[in-house]
Each structure stands twice: as structure tokens, then as C-alpha cells.
Amino acid sequence: MDILLGLALSQHINFQSDYNQIHPHLRLQHQPFIAGVYYNSEENISPYIGYKIEYGNNGLEIGAVGGYSKLGGTVPYIRYTYDVHDNLSVFVSPAGEKVDGELNYGIVVGAELLAF
């Protein structure tokens, strides 16, 4: 089992609200299972659990994440990652927000640095 500390920087595309773009991160990883916590875009702590499929430098994470109060608790997530270097990856993930009771969709793109 690996314990990883990380820092992600993100950009929210097609969102109406302003969001936090700096995400400290702690992950437990026992391939292919992942679990951890991070400081999310709403400035809350988000626990998550999931499964990571890797093929070369490509990865796909599928799981459930909590801590998004505007979306009503625990929600499913999917995230594509590409390993640029040993501990540096870029990612893209579909996401949503509620604005005036309406659901708005966008994507979150970013880079993440992980340290063992």
C-alpha cells in the first residue's frame, strides 16, 4: 500500500461560480483501489473511494466523492489522468454545479504533483 501526498492545481471550464483552484491531497493506493481526502473546489474536505485503471501513462479513476454541499452529499466521479513525468500528471474530469436550483455542467482540468 502506498501513501501519497499531493497538490493539484485546477481550472473550471463552463462554470458560473468562482471556485478554489488549489487542492492539497492525501491518497492511500493499493492497486487498483484508491481512497483519500482533498481540499475541494467549494473549500470543503472531500473524502473519496474508487478504482483506478492504468494503461501505460493513461489512467481512469471511477468512484464516489463527498464534501460537495451544493450537489447534495456524495456523488459519483470519473477522472482521466495522463502521467507526464514520474510524479506529475494532468487530468480532466466532468463536473457539475447548482446555480439558482439549476444543474450546470462543465469540466475541470488541471495538473497534480504526487510525492510518496
Secondary structure, 3 states (H helix, E strand, C coil): CEEEEEEEEEEEECCCCCCCCEEEEEEEEECCEEEEEEECCCCCEEEEEEEEEEECCEEEEEEEEEEEHHHCEEEEEEEEEEEEECCEEEEEEEEEEEECCEEEEEEEEEEEEEEC
